[in-house]
């Protein structure tokens, strides 16, 4: 898949995160679609194809939310590292580890953004909503893996 297509998918996930997701999931327990997308993409596709997501998603989130783009980039680094580690296994293991990497990445993403905003004291009281968001992010990553796996080009043998 081309870089432009991956970048477009990342921008769409970031815009959905800012627009539709807060409407569907009131409160702080909304899934983090960009984190789920990074985990799912690294599990199904090659790891070197996911780097445009690490540029377009933070840029879109930063421009649209009036926050610094750098904070979103820093917050996505642990999610990308976990997704990369989960994508290094064999086929079935990668598909199982993608939701786990998405959940852990979501927790780290939310914690880093809370710390960067200077709200470290509110982290314990926000833990329940962070865990709910991580669970929904894992569900979203699992759904994305299923969709991306079905869209993936299959190698056909001589008699298939």
C-alpha positions in Angstrom: 0.0 0.0 0.0 1.3 3.4 -0.8 2.4 6.0 1.7 -0.4 8.3 0.7 -3.1 5.7 1.4 -1.6 4.9 4.8 -1.4 8.6 5.6 -5.0 9.2 4.5 -6.2 6.3 6.7 -4.3 7.9 9.7 -5.8 11.3 9.1 -9.3 9.7 8.9 -8.7 7.9 12.2 -7.5 11.1 13.9 -10.5 13.0 12.6 -12.9 10.3 13.7 -11.2 10.4 17.1 -11.9 14.1 17.4 -15.4 14.1 16.0 -17.5 10.9 16.0 -15.9 9.0 18.8 -16.6 11.5 21.6 -20.2 11.6 20.4 -20.6 7.8 20.5 -18.7 7.3 23.8 -19.5 10.1 26.3 -17.0 10.7 29.0 -13.4 9.7 29.0 -13.9 6.0 28.2 -13.7 6.4 24.4 -11.5 4.1 22.4 -8.3 5.7 20.9 -8.7 4.9 17.2 -5.2 6.0 16.1 -3.6 3.8 18.7 -5.8 0.9 17.6 -5.0 1.5 14.0 -1.2 1.6 14.7 -1.4 -1.7 16.5 -3.6 -3.4 13.9 -1.6 -2.1 11.0 1.7 -3.3 12.5 0.1 -6.8 13.1 -1.3 -7.3 9.7 1.0 -5.3 7.4 4.7 -4.8 7.4 6.1 -2.7 10.2 7.9 -0.3 7.8 4.5 0.6 6.3 3.2 2.1 9.5 5.6 5.1 9.9 3.3 7.5 8.0 0.7 7.0 10.8 3.2 8.3 13.4 3.5 11.6 11.5 0.0 12.2 10.1 -2.0 11.2 13.3 -0.2 13.6 15.7 -0.2 16.4 13.2 -3.9 16.1 12.6 -4.7 15.8 16.3 -2.4 18.7 17.2 -3.8 21.1 14.5 -7.4 20.2 15.2 -7.2 20.4 19.0 -4.9 23.4 19.4 -2.4 21.3 21.4 1.2 20.9 20.5 1.8 18.3 17.9 5.0 17.1 19.7 3.0 16.0 22.8 0.9 13.7 20.6 4.0 12.4 18.9 5.6 11.6 22.2 2.5 10.0 23.6 2.2 7.7 20.5 5.8 6.5 20.8 5.1 3.8 23.4 2.0 2.6 21.4 4.1 2.3 18.3 6.9 0.5 20.1 4.4 -2.0 21.6 2.8 -2.5 18.2 6.1 -3.1 16.6 7.1 -5.6 19.2 3.7 -7.4 18.8 4.1 -7.4 15.0 7.5 -9.2 15.2 5.9 -12.6 16.1 4.5 -15.3 13.8 1.0 -14.9 12.1 -1.4 -16.1 14.8 0.6 -14.6 17.6 0.7 -11.2 15.9 -3.1 -11.1 15.6 -3.6 -12.0 19.3 -1.0 -9.5 20.5 -2.4 -6.6 18.5 -5.3 -5.9 20.9 -3.0 -6.3 23.9 -0.5 -3.9 22.4 -3.3 -1.4 21.6 -4.6 -1.6 25.2 -1.2 -1.1 26.8 -0.4 1.7 24.2 -3.7 3.4 25.1 -2.9 3.4 28.8 0.5 4.8 28.2 -0.8 7.4 25.7 -3.4 8.7 28.1 -1.0 8.7 31.0 1.7 10.6 29.1 -0.8 13.2 27.8 -2.1 13.7 31.4 1.4 14.1 32.7 2.3 16.5 29.9 -0.7 18.6 30.7 0.5 18.9 34.3 -2.4 16.9 35.8 -0.3 14.1 37.4 -2.3 14.5 40.6 -5.5 13.5 38.8 -4.1 10.3 37.3 -5.3 7.9 40.1 -8.9 9.2 39.9 -8.9 8.9 36.1 -7.6 5.3 36.2 -11.0 3.7 35.8 -11.8 5.7 32.7 -8.3 5.0 31.3 -8.8 1.3 31.7 -12.2 1.5 30.0 -10.7 3.4 27.1 -7.9 0.8 26.9 -10.5 -2.0 26.8 -12.4 -0.2 24.0 -9.2 0.4 22.2 -8.3 -3.3 22.3 -11.8 -4.1 20.9 -11.3 -1.6 18.1 -7.8 -3.0 17.4 -9.3 -6.5 17.2 -12.0 -5.4 14.8 -9.4 -3.5 12.7 -7.2 -6.6 12.6 -10.2 -8.7 11.3 -11.0 -6.1 8.6 -7.4 -5.6 7.5 -6.7 -9.3 7.5 -9.6 -9.9 5.2 -8.5 -7.1 2.9 -4.9 -8.3 2.8 -3.8 -9.7 -0.6 -3.6 -13.5 -0.4 -0.8 -15.4 -2.0 -2.3 -18.0 -4.3 -0.7 -21.3 -5.1 -0.8 -23.2 -8.3 -4.0 -25.2 -7.5 -6.0 -22.6 -5.5 
